[in-house]
Amino acid sequence: MFIKFLFIATQILSASPDKNTAYLDPGSGSFIFQLIIASLVGGAFIVKTYWKRITAYFQKFFSKNPKDGEE
Amino acid sequence: MTLEIRQDSTLPLGASFRDPSGFIFKLENRIYRQINHSYQNDYLHLIESGLYAKLVEEQLLIPHQEVLVKAPRPDLAYKIIEPDLLNFIAYPYEICFSQLKDSALATLKIQKLALDYGMSLKDSSAYNIQFHHGKPLLIDTLSFERYQDGKPWVAYRQFCQHFLAPLSLIAYQDSRLAILQANFIDGIPLDFASRLLPLRTRLTPSLMLHIHLHAASQKKYANTKPASNRSVNQTALRGLIDSLEASTNKLKWSPSGPGWAAYYEEEHSYTIAGLEHKQRLVKEYLSQINPQIVWDLGANTGMFSRIASDSGAFIVAFDFDPAAVELNYLDVRKHQELKILPLIQNLTNPSPAIGWQNQERLSLIERANADAILALALVHHLSISNNVTLDNLANFLQKLSSHLIIEFVPKSDPQVQRLLLVREDIFSDYTQEQFETAFNRNFIIHKSETIQDSQRRIYLMERR
């Protein structure tokens, strides 16, 4: 994930020399940016979702105590 | 919603003229929204999918009724709806950090729910979120479009400009930067936010991604057509929303700095019996006006707003200090006080009318809708600290409301003496007699009483 992040940063920051961009539409840049980061944020989301499930499972597993069993 | 528009008009006015899906209009003092044929399918999906009902149930979207009212543009009209009325329309540059943060989180929650129901927000303007019954509420029913698989989130840029940029500037740089929102009506440009944020935010992955790299990408790819074979699948889109939510949640701001300890200064200006007497007087005067809406000017952290709110009125609690407003809002949220809306407002430079033809966002005076004004421990701050003459002050206050409960703080008061410590006393007219003469020109003074153990005096006045 970190390598992906660095790759994206390098790709974007290696911009062509600064031009006068005052009249340019920033909308398309935001659109393309989402295409670039899609796999990063999507991947992080999948990892996070599964991680939550795993920790929730173990929390449930370890939180079982004799009292729970009696109920 | 009433306050978006100055007068009866069947033309799209206020801030809604840009949206081809429909517009707001006012007729016989009621607010309606025309939905155009071009939005018909999206509107039907919003209602029939159950998303509308879900959002209303969650108190995230303004409820509305479909009504039979003559359409201002019958050639375009599909339906007319009448949304619930709001007590006050506030703008992003008038809300405190936590209000803006809660608005951002509400927007993302709405977007997640919209995706569950096959829709997506097509804009994420901070102006579309208003505080109603103490909670952030989306007031633009036409903000949804049917979700198209693979399409990036069209409102991503707007979310970053309207929410993430100002929130991170307040959290990492200075709370006063929030006022930039009044200059940049479509949110703070990301390249500008990127330059203003301290270097260390480049080491914060969420801000590096959504502000700094996003801004660099806007520059690099401006006017570049996105490749047609690339898409953002729904998992990636949900990942984006999740990432924005985590980024927003991480941003924190706590009021600090000089003046912080002085919040209860005004309380210390009275004895316990004196403060109780002042509270009793305010209650008594309010009960005689029986207002629906009260503006508390110089509300501080809201002690008297709460007294006024107990009388059943809706209170807009203005203060110039973002820290006081933040504290007031945190109290409102904690105790679920539904009838108090804390807002930032500098009375010596009130919110101007901004936007296209100066009509998109109204000035403070244009939004005046209070039945009564509370101006307690305020006069000396305006007259002594800001050289506002008493005549001028009376003239300003009579523009805001028909009734006024105002406290005069004489020159002999320790607080006024404190203000005069570092400046020459050029205020020979600042006396109780001159105060009454000045206000008599604009108001009838019905009642007045000196606060116990104090030289301060409270007045109940009515506009002439």
Interface residues (C-beta under 8 A of the other chain):
Chain A: F5 I8 A9 I12 L13 A15 S16 D18 T21 L24 D25 P26 G27 S28 G29 S30 F31 I32 F33 Q34 L35 I36 I37 A38 S39 L40 V41 G42 G43 A44 F45 I46 K48
Chain B: P152 W153 V154 Y156 R157 C160 P189 L190 P205 M208 L209 L213 H214 A216 S217 Q218 K219 K220 Y221 A222 N223 T224 K225 P226 A227 R230 S231 V232 N233 T235 A236 R238 G239 L240 D242 S243
